[in-house]
Amino acid sequence: MAQKTGSPVAAAIAGASGARPGPELIQLRELIYQTTGIFQPNLKLHLLADACSSRMQALDLPTLGRYYEFLTAPTSGHAELSALLNRITVGETCFFRNQPQLDALCNVVLPRIVRARQPMPKRHLRIWSAGCSTGEEPYTLSLLLLEELTGRLQGWTFEIFATDINENSIAHAVQGVYGCQTTQNLSSDFRDRYFTTNEDRLQINGDLKACVQFSRLNLLDEASVAQLKDLDLILCCNVLIYFGGTSKRRVVQHFYENLLPHGYLFLGHSESLYGVSKDFQLVHLPSAIAYVKSENKSLMAPMEL
C-alpha cells in the first residue's frame, strides 16, 4: 500500500530501512514478540509498518503511538492483535509440498509408529500440523493416511489437529476450496477421488475434512498447547524461522512434552534444532530428516532397508 509522504507510518518505514528503526515500530515489534514469539528483523520491519498502516487507516488512528494504545487496551487489544497478525503471518504452501519428506513419513516413520503402538490397547494415531496455514499440509496428510487404511493402517483410525495463528488462514482451510496454483502437485486420481471440481477450483470432499480439526492457536499459549497431548507425529514446517531464540526454545519444549516416546517431529527442509534443543536428536531418513526424543535410542538405530 502506498504511503502518504510525511505520514507517521512513512517515517517509521524510513527508519526501518536504516540502521535505527523508529522507536514506536520497535515497541510494536516487541509487543508481537512477547505475545506470539514471532520476531520481525530490521530488514523486514517495513512489512510490519505496512500492516500497521493498513490497520490504522481502517481504524482512523493517526499515529503508531495511538495504534499501540489501541493494541494494548483491554477492550480492543485482543481482537486487533489478531487482525494485525492476520496481515503479517500469511504463508505460502501447496498440496504435496515436500514429497521426499512425505515419502519418508509413509515408508519409514509410519511403520515405526505403528510398530511402537502395537502393545497399546487403542489403534489410533494423533497428529499435529502446527502452523498449518491454509490447510494444504493437513489435508495432504489426511489423504495419505486414508490411502494407508487399506494397507499398513488397516483397522486403525487417526485424527489430525491443524492449528495456525492466522484466523483468515484457518477460515480458508475450513472452507477447503483451492485454486490451481496450490493443487498443481495433485495426481489426477487424487483429484477425482478426494475433490469436487467447481469451475477452476477444487473443493475438499467430506472424507478428507472429517479427519482434520482446525483451530486458531498461538504456539506460546501454554494452556492451549498443553491440550495436544499424546501425539505420535508433529509437523511444524517453515514456522520456527519466524521465531526469536527464546520463543523458539519454548515452542520446541512444548513439542517435546506433547510427543509420545516413539513420536517424530518434522521441520521444514531448511530448518534445524541445532543450538535450540538438546532434548531432540536428529535422525537421517532415506529421503529426509526428522527429530526424535534424545532418550529414545531405538529410534536412532540404523535404518531397516
N, C-alpha and C positions, 0 to 999 in steps of 0.2 A: 504494500500500500504506500502510495506516495505521501511524503511528509511535507507539511507547510513550512516554508523557510522561517526560521526563528522560533518555531514552536518548542515547548519544553522537551517533548519526546525527540524532536530532531536534534536538539542539543545533546541529549543523552546518547543518541546513536553516534554522534560525532565523538563523544567521549569514549564510547565503546570501541571505536576504530583506532584509538590511540593507545598510549601506554597507561593512561589513568582514566578508566571508565568513570562516568558520573556517579557520585555517592548515592543518589536516590535509586539508580538502577542496581547498584551493588546491594543496597538494602533489600530490594525486591528479590534479587538472586538468592540472598541469604535466607529469606523467608521461604522460598520454594525449596531450597536445600534442606533446611531444618524440618520442613513439613513432609517432604516426599523423598529426600535423598538425591533428587535429580540436580545435577550441577551444570551450570552454563558457563563454559570457559570464556575468557575475554574475547576470543576470536568469534564466538557465536552469540555474544551479548546483543548484537543487532537483531537477532531473531526474537529474543525476549522483548526488546524495545518495540519491535513491530507488533508483537502480540499485545503488549500493554497499550500501545497507541490505538489499536482497533477496539479494545475493550473500553478505553477511556472515551472514545468517540461515542460508543454505544450508550455509555452511562452519563455522557455530558460532564465529564470531570476534566478540569483544565490542566492539572499538573500531576506529575508522578507522585508527589507528596500526598496529594488528595486521594489518589488511587490507592496508595499504600494504606492510608487510613481506612478506606473502604474495604480493602482486603483483610484487614485485621479487626474490623468491627464485629462484635458478637452476632449481630443480626444479619449481616450481609457477607461476612468473610468466607464462610464455608462454601456457599453456592458460587461466589465469584471466583474463588481459587479453583474450583472445578472447571468453571468456564475458561479461565486463563490456561489451565493445564490442557484443556481440550485443543487449544491452539498451538501449544508448544510440544506436544507429545504425539504428533501424527506420524505413524510408522508406515513403511512400505514393505509389503510382503506379497506372497502368492502361494498357490497350492503347490505342493511338492517342491518347496524352495531349495532344500538341501538334500538331494537324492542320496548321496553317499551316507549321510547321517541316517536317513530313513532305512537304507539297506542294512546298516549295522544294527539298527534298532530291531528290525524284523528278523534278521538272520542270526544274531548273536545275543543281544540283550534280552529280547522277549523270551527265547527258550531258557535262558538262565534264570529269569524271574519266575517263569512257570515252574522250573525245577525246584527253586527255593521255596515256592509256596505250596508244593505238593503235600507236605505234612500238615498244613493248616486246614482247618475244617471247611473254610469257605473259599470256593474258586472264583475269586473276584479281584479285579485289578483296579487300582486307583491311580489316576494320572493327573498331573497339574501342568497346564500350559500357562506359565507365568509371563505376563506381557504379551497377551495373545493378539494384540492389535485388532484388526477387523475380522478375525476368526479363521483365516485360511489354515493356520497351523493346526488348531484343534480339530477342525473338520477333516484335514488330511489324516490325522491320527485316527479319528473315528472311522474313516473309510478303510484304512489299512487293517484296523483291528476287526472290523466287520468281515473283511475278507478272510481273516485268520480264524473266524468262528467255525469254519468247516474243516479246519486243519489243526494247527497247533493249539488253538484255543477252543476246540470243541468241548462243549459242556461248561464253558466259562462265561462270566459276564464282566462288564467293565463300565467305568464311568470316568469322564474327563471333566475336570474343573478348569475353566478358562477364565482368566482374570486380566484386567488392564485398568490403568488409572484414568484412561480417556473415555468419558461417557459416550461420546459420539462413536468411537470405535466399537464399543460394546453394543450400542444400538444397531450399528451396521451388521455386526456379527449375528445378532439375534434375528435380524431380518433375513440374512442369508442369501442375498442377491448379489451376484458378482459379474463384472464385465470381462471382456476378452483378455485384457492385459494380465489379470491375476489368475486366470484359468487356462492359460496357454499350455501349461505342462500336463494338463489332464489328458488321459488317453480317451479315445472315442468310446471305448467300452465303459469307462467310469462315468463319462458324461451321460451316457444313455441310461445307466443303472442307478445313478445317485443324484441326478439333476433333472430339472424340468426347464426346457427352453422357453423363454419369453422374449421374443424378438431377438435382440443381440445380447441378451443377458441370460445368466443361468441361476436358477433358484434351487437351493439345497432341498433335498427331499426329507420326509419325516424320519426315515431311518437314521440318517446322519445326525439330525437335530436332536433326536431323543437321547443320544448318548453323551451330549455335551451340556454342561451347566455354565452359563455365562454370568459374570458379576463384576462390578467395579471394585477394585481393591488397590489400596496403597500398600506397597511392599514393606513399608516401615510401620504399618499398623499391626502391632504385635498381637492384639486381641483377635483381629480378623484372620491373620495368617495362622495363628495357633489352631484354628478350626480345621485346617487342612492337614490333619494328622494321618499317619499310617499310609504313606504314599509309596508306590512301587517305582514311580518314574516322575521326574521333574524335567521339563524343558523350559529353559529361560534363555532364549536365543536373541542376541543383539539388543539386550536390555541393560545389562550391567555397565556397558560402555558409557551410559549417561549418568552413572552414579559416582559420587565422590568416594574417596578411600574409606572413610569411617562408615558411611551408609552402606557401601558395597559389602563390607565385612559383616554388618548387621544382617543384611539380606541373606548372605551365604550361610550365616549361622542359623537363620530360620530354615533354610533348605535342609541343613544337616539335621536339625531337630525333627523335621517333618518326614524325613525319609525313613523307611524301614531299613533294617540292617543290610538287606540284599539290594536296596534301591540304587538307581542310577540317576545321575544328573548330566544333562546335555546343555552345553552353551553354544553360542554362535561359533562358526568355524575360525574366526579371528580372535576369539576371546579366551582368556586364561585365568586361572585362580592362582597363578604364581605370585607370591608375595601377598596374597589376600587371605588364604586359609591353609592351615596345616591339617585340618580335620578331613580334608578330601585328598584322595590320591588319584593322579592321572592314570587312565587305562587306555592303552592303544588297541583299537579295534581294527579289523581288516580295512575299513574304508573311512574311519572317522576316529575321534577321541571322545571319551566320556570321563566322568568322575564317579568314584565310589567312596564310601566311608573308609578312612585310612585303617581302621582296626579290622576291616573285613579282608583278611589276607586271601581267602578263597577266590574273591573276585579279581585278584591281581595275578592269578596263575596264568601260565601260557595258554594261548588260545587253542581250543579244540578244533582242528581243521579236518 
